[in-house]
Amino acid sequence: MPNRRVPLFDPAVQPSSWNQRIAANEFAVHYSSFPNDYTGAPYCDVFATAAEAEAYAHDYVNDHPQVRCRVYDAHGMVGAPLFEVAGKSYKGESNLSHFRRWVGSVLFVLGTILFSVDVFQDYRLLWPSTIGSRLAIPGALLLVTEGLVVLTARHNAKKKAAATA
């Protein structure tokens, strides 16, 4: 059982952020979602040790397979979680990934087409290359970001598989 339950944000308390209300040696378990009948404020459960938090996260995910649990220390969500476990039915949060892929592709393709039109017109029009460059560059950045996210996830999955084998 957790030492205590802390709301993620409580404007009535100072400090209001969860990570400022736990001790430096405590660890918090965060949940990707809460039960459908839950109407309170989002919360995290705080534990005295990382091992307790990890064990609780495993147990919680076994009981609620549609949830992902992440364990953080008092530094909060500054970096990657100390530990993460997802249930077998957890669907993930791929909306941002779809956004980066589709919007990045559309921007890059439209920008490239507009830029190409101006190139074939020997830069007489100028506006297609101006608009095209403004579209293609953010599109390329979104696609490169998505590529790095996918490659990092694959690398971490291979490293995790090698560690458990």
C-alpha positions in Angstrom: 0.0 0.0 0.0 1.2 3.5 -0.7 2.4 5.8 2.1 0.0 8.4 0.9 -2.0 9.7 -2.1 -1.1 13.1 -3.4 -3.1 15.2 -6.0 -1.1 16.1 -9.0 -2.1 19.7 -8.7 -3.8 21.3 -5.7 -4.2 25.1 -5.9 -5.4 25.2 -2.3 -2.0 24.0 -1.0 1.4 25.6 -1.3 3.4 24.3 -3.0 0.7 23.2 -5.4 2.7 20.7 -7.6 3.0 17.0 -6.5 6.7 16.8 -6.8 7.3 19.7 -4.4 5.1 18.0 -1.8 7.1 14.8 -1.5 10.4 14.2 0.2 13.6 13.9 -1.8 13.9 10.2 -1.0 10.3 9.3 -1.9 8.9 7.9 -5.2 5.6 8.5 -6.9 3.6 6.2 -9.1 1.7 8.0 -11.9 -1.2 6.4 -13.8 -2.1 6.8 -17.5 -5.8 6.8 -16.7 -8.2 6.4 -13.8 -11.4 4.2 -13.5 -14.4 5.5 -15.4 -16.3 6.1 -12.2 -13.5 8.1 -10.7 -14.5 11.8 -10.4 -11.8 13.3 -8.2 -8.6 15.1 -9.1 -5.8 13.1 -10.7 -3.4 11.8 -8.2 -0.2 9.9 -7.7 0.7 7.4 -4.9 3.8 8.0 -2.9 6.2 5.3 -1.6 9.2 5.4 0.6 11.4 3.3 -1.7 11.8 2.8 -5.4 11.4 -1.0 -4.9 8.0 -0.5 -3.2 6.8 1.8 -6.0 7.9 -0.6 -8.7 6.3 -3.6 -7.0 3.1 -1.6 -6.5 3.1 -0.5 -10.2 3.4 -4.2 -11.3 0.6 -5.2 -9.1 -1.6 -2.3 -10.2 -1.0 -3.1 -13.9 -1.8 -6.8 -13.3 -5.1 -5.7 -11.7 -5.8 -3.0 -14.3 -4.3 -4.2 -17.7 -5.5 -1.1 -19.6 -3.2 1.2 -17.5 0.4 2.2 -17.7 2.2 3.2 -14.5 5.3 5.4 -14.4 7.5 5.8 -11.3 9.2 9.2 -10.7 11.4 10.6 -8.0 11.1 14.0 -6.3 12.6 15.7 -9.3 9.3 15.1 -11.1 8.9 14.7 -14.8 12.1 16.5 -15.7 13.6 13.4 -17.3 12.5 9.9 -18.2 10.6 8.0 -15.5 12.7 5.8 -13.3 10.5 2.8 -14.2 7.5 2.2 -16.5 5.2 -0.8 -16.8 2.2 -1.1 -19.1 -0.7 -3.5 -18.9 -1.4 -6.0 -21.7 -4.4 -4.0 -22.9 -2.7 -0.6 -22.7 -3.2 1.2 -26.0 -0.6 3.9 -25.7 -0.7 7.5 -26.5 -0.2 7.6 -30.2 -2.2 10.8 -31.1 0.9 12.9 -31.1 2.7 10.4 -33.2 -0.1 10.4 -35.8 0.0 14.2 -35.8 3.7 14.3 -36.4 3.5 11.8 -39.2 0.5 13.2 -41.1 1.0 16.9 -40.6 4.8 16.6 -41.2 4.2 14.7 -44.4 1.6 17.1 -45.7 3.7 20.1 -44.9 6.8 18.6 -46.4 5.1 17.5 -49.6 3.2 20.8 -50.1 6.3 22.8 -49.4 8.4 20.7 -51.8 5.8 21.0 -54.5 5.6 24.8 -54.1 9.3 25.2 -54.1 9.6 23.0 -57.2 7.1 25.1 -59.0 9.2 28.2 -58.4 12.4 26.4 -59.5 10.8 25.3 -62.8 9.6 28.9 -63.3 13.2 30.1 -62.9 12.3 31.8 -59.6 10.1 34.4 -61.5 7.2 34.0 -59.1 9.1 34.0 -55.8 6.0 33.4 -53.6 5.9 29.6 -54.1 9.5 29.2 -52.9 8.8 31.6 -50.0 5.7 29.7 -48.9 7.2 26.3 -49.8 10.2 26.8 -47.6 8.0 27.9 -44.7 6.0 24.7 -45.1 8.8 22.2 -45.9 11.1 23.1 -43.0 8.6 22.5 -40.2 7.4 19.4 -42.0 10.9 18.0 -42.2 11.4 18.8 -38.5 8.2 16.9 -37.6 9.2 13.9 -39.7 12.8 13.8 -38.3 11.4 14.1 -34.7 9.0 11.2 -35.4 11.8 9.2 -36.9 14.0 9.7 -33.8 11.1 8.8 -31.5 10.5 5.6 -33.4 14.2 4.7 -33.5 14.7 5.4 -29.8 11.6 3.3 -28.9 13.0 0.4 -31.0 16.4 0.7 -29.4 15.0 0.7 -25.9 12.8 -2.3 -26.7 15.8 -4.2 -28.0 17.9 -3.2 -24.9 15.0 -4.3 -22.6 14.6 -7.6 -24.5 18.3 -8.3 -24.2 18.3 -7.5 -20.5 15.5 -9.9 -19.8 16.9 -12.7 -22.0 
